[in-house]
Amino acid sequence: MRSFIYWSGQYLLAAGSMFALLVAIDVLVRGEAFETGARQSLAWAVLAAAIFIGSRYYQSKKGADAAQCRPPAGKR
């Protein structure tokens, strides 16, 4: 099981990158003011990152491994 620092770092990375992407879309593509776009983007990024990292933590706690990490099955 990974430490709290690892999961905190993953959360900050996910929330930060989602925030930057959402702000860029709001301001550059949709043409909204930065103040309006930043508030909404921050709220969505925090919520989405919490769900994303929460599900990754849950899967990690259950011991669900990725298919790439399993050794190949032998010939039958």
Secondary structure, DSSP 8 states (H G I E B T S, - for coil): ---HHHHHHHHHHHHHHHHHHHHHIIIIIS---HHHHHHHHHHHHHHHHHHHHHHHHHHHHHT---GGGS------
